[in-house]
Amino acid sequence: MAILTACGGKSPRLDVVRLAIVAPQDLSATASDRAQILRLALTIPFAGLADAMVFSFPTRRQAADVSPSFIVEPLLDRNGIVLQVFDGPSQRHLREIVCAAANCAAAVGAVIGVTPRQVAAPAVGIPRNPSEEQFADLARQYPDNGVIYEEWINFLVSRGRQEDAGRVVAQALQRSWPPLEKAQFEIAAASIRGDVDGRAAAVTAAAKAWPANAPLQLQAAESLNQRRRFAEAIPFFRAALRAEPTSFQVYAGLSLTQAMTDERPDLKPAQTLADHDLAGDVAFIRGDFAAAEAAYLAAAEKDTAYQLGRLYAKAGEAAMMQNQVQRADGHMQRFFNVYQQGMPAGIGIVQGLWLWRTGHRADAVRQAASLPSVKPLFDFLANPLAGGPPPAGPALQALAQGRAAEAAQALAGFIGQQPLAVGLRWDPVLAVALAEAGKKAEACALLTNWGLPPSPDDWSGAVVWPRQLSVRADCLEKANPERAKQVRALVANLQPR
């Protein structure tokens, strides 16, 4: 266990080294463009540092001996980055690696007129199997080193010791930290105690303080989306896209979030399978089901086996929402054919759920009766009073028993902890609970967009299907009577038989 404080000397035996490259203290994250330039410029050379180190050694044998792995991540506590070096076959050249990183940081800083305040200090060495006592000893020796606390917290969380991790976070928060590092510990504290709103507030504060940090911007956007604050999430997605303009994940997140507001997404012309799939999702959310169906089929033509044929299932959902149940069934049969080849054990669930949702409930129950793994699910669909699978099962049981207000409260808590795609699929279930609790305005507010197509193996929507469509039709009655009429016709077409 050691702290590397400078280049030179004999390297200690370490398994992981985290090297903090820190900018001058007088350059805050928001006060100077040069601080931002330094952070961005440092990231570029370190991304290729492994190759650079290999080519810097005189012989191939030396290069093969090092073979280190690198991770470059932002340093939240100050203006800089952390270079994490994982042990290679040996550590003969660890000192050279650390010094090359330090020298590179100094050289980059000199070119742009900003000399890093610290390089190669602190570089924290952590054994492969650290103990609680070793972390505590490091924290006592270096109480102002945020990296030590961060690693200690990660160590405890990875072992399921949430209570102990919370204690360490509280200990770290008793010290005085720069704003960004304080935000980092507040994020950790909220995550450990399961405080969704607190974590979102801490992430948002950190993202505002560091606009060039794409991962932070994306976290802030996604946490706002979880809380259905879509309009507030859009600026964070845009900031993340400015930092990572080629990231499809960020681009897709921005487009889908725009679709959930009044802001029309500015989609690029669809060329790849992912482009067509995204265009389909955006169209589905906005209620343009004909366009969604066409986009999903265009994507499926590029790879029929993509995600076990789920593009055909999406096209089926889009056709159904146009009250074209027969055409929808044709798309679903193509999905079943592909799905069965890759997932033969799961075909009973997806086929049974489709039969159930299209009104063929007796056929679905008969099919499930011969499949022990599927039967309990369809027993619950047929009789929700019996209670369903956790964690949402008790809420659905309360809804079936007429305790709609209780069900709505429990479902809202459950949805608030889910990723956006999952939460969107549960929104219509919550809307039914709200409507039956006499809160029509709140129910309709949840249904201002059409969400994403349900996954073919997702049973959540089947519990209140097609009741959720009836609630949606009621919400559409004044704003779009023609669409309300179409939805009511679909409800009639899907009556259980």
C-alpha positions in Angstrom: 0.0 0.0 0.0 1.6 3.3 -1.0 1.0 6.7 -2.4 3.1 7.6 -5.5 4.0 11.3 -5.0 6.5 11.8 -7.8 8.2 10.2 -10.8 11.4 8.4 -10.0 12.4 5.8 -7.5 11.4 2.2 -7.2 7.7 1.4 -8.0 5.8 -0.3 -5.2 3.9 -3.5 -5.8 0.4 -2.4 -6.7 -2.5 -3.9 -8.6 -4.4 -0.7 -9.5 -3.1 2.9 -9.7 -5.4 5.9 -10.0 -3.5 8.9 -11.1 -5.2 12.3 -10.6 -4.3 15.0 -13.2 -5.4 18.3 -11.6 -5.6 21.7 -13.2 -4.7 24.9 -11.3 -6.9 25.6 -8.4 -7.7 29.2 -9.5 -9.4 27.9 -12.7 -12.9 26.9 -11.7 -15.1 24.6 -13.9 -17.3 27.5 -14.9 -15.0 30.5 -14.7 -12.5 29.8 -17.4 -12.7 28.3 -20.9 -9.0 27.3 -20.5 -9.9 24.9 -17.7 -12.4 23.2 -20.0 -9.8 23.1 -22.8 -7.4 21.4 -20.4 -9.9 18.8 -19.4 -10.8 18.0 -23.0 -7.2 18.1 -24.2 -6.0 15.7 -21.5 -8.6 13.1 -22.4 -7.4 12.8 -26.0 -3.8 11.7 -25.5 -4.7 9.4 -22.6 -7.3 7.6 -24.7 -4.4 6.4 -26.8 -1.8 6.2 -24.1 -1.6 2.4 -24.2 -0.5 2.4 -27.8 1.9 5.3 -27.1 3.6 3.5 -24.3 4.0 0.3 -26.4 5.7 2.2 -29.2 7.9 4.1 -26.7 9.7 1.0 -25.5 12.9 0.0 -27.4 12.0 -3.7 -27.7 8.9 -5.7 -28.4 9.6 -7.7 -25.3 9.4 -4.7 -23.1 6.1 -3.7 -24.8 4.6 -7.2 -24.3 5.8 -7.1 -20.6 3.7 -4.0 -19.8 0.3 -4.6 -21.6 -1.5 -2.4 -19.2 -5.2 -1.5 -19.3 -6.3 2.1 -19.0 -9.5 3.8 -18.0 -9.9 7.5 -18.3 -12.6 9.2 -16.4 -13.5 12.7 -15.3 -12.3 13.9 -11.9 -15.3 15.4 -10.2 -13.6 17.0 -7.3 -11.3 19.3 -9.2 -10.6 20.4 -12.8 -9.0 17.3 -14.2 -9.2 13.7 -15.0 -8.3 10.4 -13.4 -6.2 7.9 -15.3 -6.7 4.4 -13.9 -4.0 1.8 -14.7 -4.8 -1.9 -14.2 -1.9 -4.3 -13.7 -0.4 -5.9 -16.7 1.6 -9.2 -16.8 4.2 -7.5 -14.6 4.7 -4.1 -13.1 8.3 -3.6 -14.3 7.4 -0.5 -16.1 4.7 0.9 -13.8 6.9 3.9 -12.9 7.4 4.7 -16.6 3.7 4.6 -17.3 2.9 6.9 -14.4 5.6 9.3 -15.4 4.6 9.3 -19.0 1.1 10.3 -18.0 2.4 13.1 -15.8 4.7 14.3 -18.5 1.9 14.2 -21.1 -0.3 16.2 -18.8 2.4 18.8 -18.3 3.1 19.0 -22.1 -0.5 19.5 -23.0 -1.0 22.1 -20.4 2.1 24.0 -21.6 0.8 24.1 -25.2 -2.5 25.7 -24.2 -0.9 28.0 -21.5 -2.2 26.2 -18.5 0.2 24.2 -16.3 -1.4 21.4 -14.2 -1.1 22.2 -10.5 -0.6 18.5 -9.7 0.6 15.5 -11.7 1.4 12.1 -10.3 0.1 13.2 -7.0 -2.0 11.7 -5.6 -1.8 8.4 -7.4 -3.6 5.9 -5.1 -2.4 2.3 -5.0 -4.9 -0.3 -3.8 -4.2 -4.0 -3.3 -6.2 -6.6 -5.2 -8.0 -7.6 -2.0 -8.1 -4.5 0.2 -9.4 -4.6 3.8 -11.6 -2.3 5.7 -8.6 -1.5 7.9 -6.4 -0.5 5.0 -9.0 1.9 3.7 -9.5 3.5 7.1 -5.7 3.9 7.5 -5.4 5.6 4.1 -8.3 8.0 5.0 -6.6 8.9 8.2 -3.3 9.6 6.5 -4.8 11.5 3.6 -8.1 12.9 4.8 -8.4 15.4 1.9 -7.9 12.8 -0.8 -11.4 12.3 -2.4 -10.2 9.4 -4.5 -9.5 7.3 -1.4 -13.1 7.8 -0.1 -14.5 7.0 -3.5 -12.7 3.7 -3.7 -13.6 2.9 -0.1 -17.3 3.5 -0.9 -17.2 1.4 -4.1 -15.4 -1.4 -2.2 -18.2 -1.5 0.4 -21.1 -1.2 -2.1 -19.6 -4.0 -4.3 -19.9 -6.3 -1.3 -23.4 -5.4 -0.5 -22.5 -3.4 2.7 -24.8 -0.5 2.0 -25.0 0.6 5.6 -21.2 0.7 6.0 -20.9 2.6 2.7 -23.4 5.1 3.9 -21.3 5.6 7.1 -18.2 6.3 5.0 -20.1 8.7 2.7 -21.3 10.6 5.8 -17.7 10.7 7.1 -16.5 12.1 3.8 -19.3 14.8 3.8 -18.1 16.0 7.1 -15.0 17.4 5.4 -14.8 20.5 3.3 -14.7 19.7 -0.4 -14.7 21.7 -3.7 -18.3 21.9 -5.1 -18.0 19.1 -7.7 -16.5 16.6 -5.3 -19.1 17.4 -2.7 -21.8 16.8 -5.4 -20.1 13.4 -6.1 -20.5 12.3 -2.5 -24.0 13.6 -2.3 -24.9 11.5 -5.3 -23.4 8.4 -3.6 -25.3 9.2 -0.4 -28.6 9.5 -2.1 -28.0 6.4 -4.2 -27.2 4.3 -1.1 -30.3 5.4 0.8 -32.5 5.0 -2.2 -33.5 8.6 -2.4 -34.4 9.0 -6.1 -35.2 12.8 -5.8 -32.1 13.5 -3.8 -29.8 11.7 -6.2 -31.4 13.5 -9.2 -30.9 16.8 -7.5 -27.2 16.1 -6.8 -26.6 14.8 -10.3 -28.3 17.8 -11.8 -26.2 20.2 -9.7 -23.0 18.4 -10.7 -24.0 18.5 -14.4 -24.7 22.2 -14.3 -21.3 22.8 -12.7 -19.5 20.7 -15.4 -21.2 21.2 -18.8 -18.4 19.5 -20.7 -18.8 16.2 -18.8 -21.0 14.1 -21.1 -21.6 11.2 -18.7 -22.8 13.7 -16.0 -25.1 15.4 -18.6 -26.6 12.1 -19.6 -27.1 11.0 -16.0 -28.9 14.3 -15.2 -31.1 14.0 -18.3 -32.1 10.4 -17.5 -32.8 11.1 -13.9 -35.2 14.0 -14.9 -36.8 11.6 -17.5 -37.4 9.1 -14.7 -39.4 11.8 -12.9 -41.3 12.7 -16.1 -39.7 16.1 -16.3 -39.0 15.8 -20.0 -38.7 19.4 -21.0 -36.1 20.0 -18.2 -34.1 17.0 -19.5 -33.7 18.2 -23.0 -30.9 20.9 -22.3 -28.8 18.2 -20.6 -29.2 15.8 -23.5 -28.1 18.7 -25.8 -25.1 19.4 -23.7 -24.1 15.7 -23.7 -24.5 15.7 -27.5 -22.2 18.7 -27.9 -19.6 16.9 -25.8 -20.1 13.5 -27.7 -21.6 14.4 -31.1 -21.2 10.9 -32.5 -23.0 9.1 -29.6 -26.1 7.4 -30.8 -27.2 6.7 -27.2 -27.3 10.4 -26.5 -28.9 11.3 -29.8 -31.6 8.7 -29.3 -32.2 9.8 -25.8 -32.7 13.4 -27.0 -35.0 12.4 -29.8 -37.2 10.2 -27.6 -37.4 12.9 -24.9 -38.3 15.6 -27.5 -41.1 13.3 -28.8 -42.6 13.3 -25.3 -42.9 17.0 -25.3 -44.3 19.6 -27.8 -40.8 19.9 -29.3 -40.6 18.0 -32.6 -37.4 15.9 -32.9 -35.0 16.8 -35.6 -34.2 13.3 -36.8 -31.5 12.7 -39.3 -32.4 10.8 -42.5 -32.8 7.1 -41.6 -30.1 4.9 -43.1 -29.1 2.2 -40.6 -31.3 -0.3 -38.8 -30.9 1.8 -35.6 -32.0 5.0 -37.4 -35.2 3.3 -38.7 -35.9 1.7 -35.2 -35.5 5.1 -33.5 -37.7 6.8 -36.1 -40.3 4.2 -35.4 -40.1 4.8 -31.6 -40.4 8.5 -32.1 -43.4 8.1 -34.4 -45.1 5.7 -32.0 -44.7 8.0 -29.0 -46.3 10.8 -31.1 -49.2 8.6 -32.2 -48.2 8.4 -35.9 -48.7 4.7 -36.0 -48.6 4.3 -39.8 -45.2 5.9 -39.9 -44.0 3.8 -36.9 -45.1 0.6 -38.6 -43.3 1.5 -41.8 -40.1 2.4 -40.0 -40.1 -0.8 -37.9 -40.6 -2.9 -41.1 -37.8 -1.0 -42.9 -35.5 -1.7 -39.9 -36.5 -5.4 -39.9 -35.7 -5.7 -43.6 -32.1 -4.9 -42.7 -31.9 -7.7 -40.2 -34.9 -10.0 -39.6 -33.2 -11.6 -36.6 -32.4 -8.4 -34.8 -33.3 -8.8 -31.1 -35.0 -12.1 -31.9 -37.3 -10.5 -34.4 -38.7 -7.8 -32.0 -38.9 -5.2 -34.8 -41.8 -7.3 -36.3 -43.4 -7.3 -32.8 -43.1 -3.5 -32.7 -44.7 -3.3 -36.2 -47.5 -5.5 -34.9 -48.2 -3.1 -32.0 -48.2 -0.1 -34.4 -50.7 -1.9 -36.7 -52.9 -2.8 -33.8 -53.1 0.8 -32.7 -54.5 1.6 -36.1 -57.2 -1.0 -35.4 -55.7 -3.3 -38.1 -55.7 -6.4 -35.8 -55.4 -8.9 -38.7 -52.4 -7.1 -40.1 -50.9 -6.9 -36.7 -51.4 -10.6 -36.2 -49.4 -11.2 -39.5 -46.5 -9.1 -38.2 -46.6 -11.0 -34.9 -46.5 -14.4 -36.6 -43.3 -13.3 -38.4 -42.0 -12.4 -34.9 -42.9 -15.7 -33.5 -41.2 -17.6 -36.3 -37.9 -15.8 -35.6 -38.2 -15.8 -31.8 -38.9 -19.5 -31.6 -35.6 -20.3 -33.4 -33.6 -18.3 -30.9 -35.7 -18.7 -27.7 -37.8 -21.9 -28.0 -38.3 -22.0 -24.2 -39.9 -18.6 -24.2 -42.3 -18.8 -27.1 -45.2 -19.9 -24.9 -45.1 -16.6 -23.0 -45.0 -14.3 -26.0 -47.7 -16.2 -27.9 -49.9 -16.5 -24.9 -49.7 -12.8 -24.1 -50.6 -11.9 -27.7 -53.6 -14.2 -27.6 -54.6 -12.6 -24.3 -54.3 -9.0 -25.5 -56.2 -9.7 -28.8 -59.1 -11.1 -26.9 -58.5 -14.8 -27.4 -58.2 -15.4 -23.7 -59.7 -18.9 -23.6 -57.0 -20.0 -26.1 -54.3 -18.3 -24.0 -55.4 -20.1 -20.8 -55.6 -23.5 -22.6 -52.1 -23.0 -24.0 -50.7 -22.0 -20.6 -52.3 -25.0 -18.9 -49.8 -27.3 -20.6 -46.8 -25.1 -19.7 -45.9 -25.2 -15.9 -43.6 -22.2 -16.1 -46.2 -20.0 -17.9 -49.4 -21.1 -16.1 -49.0 -19.0 -12.9 -48.7 -15.8 -15.0 -51.9 -16.5 -16.8 -53.7 -17.6 -13.6 -52.8 -14.1 -12.3 -54.0 -12.4 -15.5 -57.3 -14.3 -15.2 -57.7 -13.5 -11.5 -55.6 -10.5 -10.3 -57.3 -10.8 -6.9 -54.9 -13.7 -6.2 -51.9 -11.3 -6.3 -49.1 -11.0 -8.8 -45.4 -11.2 -9.0 -43.4 -8.6 -6.9 -42.7 -5.8 -6.7 -45.8 -4.5 -8.6 -48.0 -7.5 -7.8 -49.5 -6.1 -4.5 -50.4 -2.8 -6.2 -52.2 -4.7 -9.0 -54.0 -6.8 -6.5 -55.1 -3.6 -4.7 -56.4 -2.3 -8.1 -58.3 -5.5 -8.7 -59.9 -5.3 -5.3 -61.1 -1.7 -5.9 -58.5 0.0 -3.8 -57.5 2.3 -6.7 -56.0 5.1 -4.7 -53.7 2.7 -2.8 -52.8 1.1 -6.0 -52.0 4.4 -7.7 -49.7 5.4 -4.8 -47.8 2.1 -4.9 -47.5 2.1 -8.7 -46.2 5.7 -8.8 -43.4 4.7 -6.3 -42.6 1.6 -8.3 -42.5 3.5 -11.7 -40.3 6.3 -10.3 -37.5 3.8 -9.7 -37.5 2.2 -13.2 -35.5 3.1 -16.3 -37.5 5.3 -18.6 -38.5 2.6 -21.1 -39.8 0.4 -18.4 -41.6 3.2 -16.7 -43.3 4.3 -19.9 -44.8 0.9 -20.3 -46.3 1.0 -16.8 -47.7 4.5 -17.2 -51.0 3.3 -18.7 -51.5 0.9 -15.7 -51.0 3.8 -13.4 -53.4 5.9 -15.5 -56.1 3.2 -15.0 -55.6 3.3 -11.2 -55.8 7.1 -11.2 -58.9 7.2 -13.3 -60.6 4.7 -11.1 -59.5 6.7 -8.0 -61.4 9.7 -9.5 -58.2 11.5 -10.7 -59.0 11.8 -14.4 -56.9 14.9 -15.0 -53.8 13.2 -13.5 -54.5 10.1 -15.5 -54.8 12.0 -18.7 -51.6 13.9 -18.0 -49.8 10.6 -18.0 -51.2 9.8 -21.4 -50.2 12.9 -23.3 -48.0 10.7 -25.4 -48.4 7.1 -26.5 -45.3 5.7 -24.8 -43.2 3.0 -26.4 -44.5 -0.3 -27.9 -44.8 -2.9 -25.2 -42.2 -5.6 -25.2 -43.8 -8.9 -26.4 -42.9 -10.7 -23.2 -44.0 -7.8 -20.9 -47.1 -8.8 -19.0 -47.7 -5.4 -17.3 -49.9 -4.0 -19.9 -51.9 -7.2 -20.2 -53.2 -6.8 -16.7 -55.5 -3.9 -17.5 -55.9 -4.5 -21.3 -58.0 -3.1 -22.9 -59.2 -1.0 -20.0 -56.2 1.3 -20.4 -57.4 2.0 -24.0 -60.8 3.0 -22.7 -59.2 5.5 -20.3 -57.1 6.9 -23.2 -60.3 7.3 -25.3 -62.0 9.2 -22.5 -58.9 11.5 -22.3 -59.0 12.1 -26.1 -62.7 12.8 -26.3 -62.5 16.6 -26.4 -59.0 17.1 -27.9 -59.2 14.6 -30.7 -62.7 13.0 -31.1 -61.8 11.1 -34.3 -58.8 9.4 -32.6 -61.0 8.7 -29.5 -63.6 7.0 -31.9 -60.8 4.9 -33.4 -59.6 3.8 -30.0 -63.1 2.9 -28.9 -63.5 0.8 -32.1 -60.2 -1.0 -31.2 -61.5 -1.7 -27.7 -64.6 -3.3 -29.1 -62.4 -5.3 -31.5 -60.4 -6.7 -28.5 -63.2 -7.7 -26.2 -62.3 -11.0 -24.4 -63.8 -14.1 -25.9 
